[in-house]
Amino acid sequence: MEAERLPKSAPQFDDHTTRIGPAAAESDPGSMREIAAAILRSAQRHWMLFWQYFAQYAKVQVGYRGDFLISLFTSFAATVFALGFVIVLFQKNQLRD
């Protein structure tokens, strides 16, 4: 019987193992709601952290007005040129078809 025992590093499972997926939804819809709520809370927390970081970044950038305006113009121009390139590229491909 001793040879059948699992090593201590192997995961031990019992009847209370959390299942995720369609089987869990059929057996316990409350657990899927809890998982969805936890994911939503996590997403909200990450969004707030991102927003706070962006607000601090914007404050620092506005502190150097000249650099900020040049950076803003450069970023805007790069976006316009990239979008223009994609439009031209797709128009060229349509002519070949």
Secondary structure per residue as TSV (DSSP state, phi and psi in degrees):
chain	resnum	aa	ss	phi	psi
A	1	M	-	360.0	-30.5
A	2	E	G	-64.2	-30.0
A	3	A	G	-70.5	-21.9
A	4	E	G	-82.8	-11.0
A	5	R	S	-71.9	143.2
A	6	L	-	-80.7	149.6
A	7	P	-	-64.9	159.0
A	8	K	T	-63.9	-24.4
A	9	S	T	-78.4	-15.4
A	10	A	S	-74.0	142.7
A	11	P	-	-67.4	140.4
A	12	Q	-	-103.8	127.1
A	13	F	-	-113.8	146.8
A	14	D	-	-132.0	-168.9
A	15	D	T	-71.7	-10.7
A	16	H	T	-102.4	25.1
A	17	T	-	-68.3	134.1
A	18	T	-	-75.3	127.6
A	19	R	-	-106.4	143.2
A	20	I	-	-124.8	139.4
A	21	G	S	121.6	-165.5
A	22	P	H	-60.2	-36.2
A	23	A	H	-63.9	-38.3
A	24	A	H	-69.1	-37.3
A	25	A	H	-64.9	-36.8
A	26	E	H	-73.4	-36.8
A	27	S	H	-84.2	-36.0
A	28	D	-	-150.0	88.4
A	29	P	H	-63.7	-23.2
A	30	G	H	-64.3	-36.5
A	31	S	H	-68.1	-35.7
A	32	M	H	-66.1	-36.4
A	33	R	H	-65.4	-39.7
A	34	E	H	-64.9	-41.1
A	35	I	H	-64.4	-44.2
A	36	A	H	-63.1	-40.0
A	37	A	H	-65.6	-39.6
A	38	A	H	-65.3	-40.5
A	39	I	H	-64.8	-41.3
A	40	L	H	-64.0	-43.6
A	41	R	H	-61.1	-41.5
A	42	S	H	-64.6	-43.2
A	43	A	H	-64.1	-40.4
A	44	Q	H	-63.9	-41.4
A	45	R	H	-63.0	-45.0
A	46	H	H	-65.7	-38.0
A	47	W	H	-63.6	-43.2
A	48	M	H	-64.4	-40.6
A	49	L	H	-62.2	-43.6
A	50	F	H	-61.5	-44.8
A	51	W	H	-63.3	-43.0
A	52	Q	H	-64.6	-40.7
A	53	Y	H	-63.7	-44.4
A	54	F	H	-63.7	-39.8
A	55	A	H	-62.3	-42.7
A	56	Q	H	-65.1	-40.5
A	57	Y	H	-62.1	-44.7
A	58	A	H	-63.1	-39.2
A	59	K	H	-62.8	-41.9
A	60	V	H	-66.4	-42.6
A	61	Q	H	-66.2	-38.6
A	62	V	H	-68.2	-24.4
A	63	G	H	-61.0	-29.7
A	64	Y	S	-109.6	82.3
A	65	R	H	-58.5	-46.5
A	66	G	H	-61.8	-46.8
A	67	D	H	-63.9	-38.9
A	68	F	H	-63.2	-45.8
A	69	L	H	-65.8	-41.0
A	70	I	H	-64.7	-43.7
A	71	S	H	-63.3	-41.4
A	72	L	H	-63.3	-46.0
A	73	F	H	-63.5	-43.2
A	74	T	H	-63.5	-43.3
A	75	S	H	-64.2	-43.2
A	76	F	H	-63.1	-45.0
A	77	A	H	-63.5	-42.0
A	78	A	H	-62.7	-39.3
A	79	T	H	-65.3	-43.5
A	80	V	H	-63.1	-45.7
A	81	F	H	-64.5	-39.2
A	82	A	H	-65.2	-42.6
A	83	L	H	-64.8	-41.8
A	84	G	H	-61.0	-40.7
A	85	F	H	-61.8	-43.4
A	86	V	H	-65.2	-40.7
A	87	I	H	-63.5	-46.5
A	88	V	H	-62.8	-41.4
A	89	L	H	-60.7	-44.4
A	90	F	H	-72.7	-31.2
A	91	Q	H	-68.0	-37.9
A	92	K	H	-64.5	-39.5
A	93	N	H	-68.8	-31.7
A	94	Q	H	-69.1	-32.4
A	95	L	H	-68.3	-30.3
A	96	R	H	-76.6	-25.7
A	97	D	-	-74.8	360.0
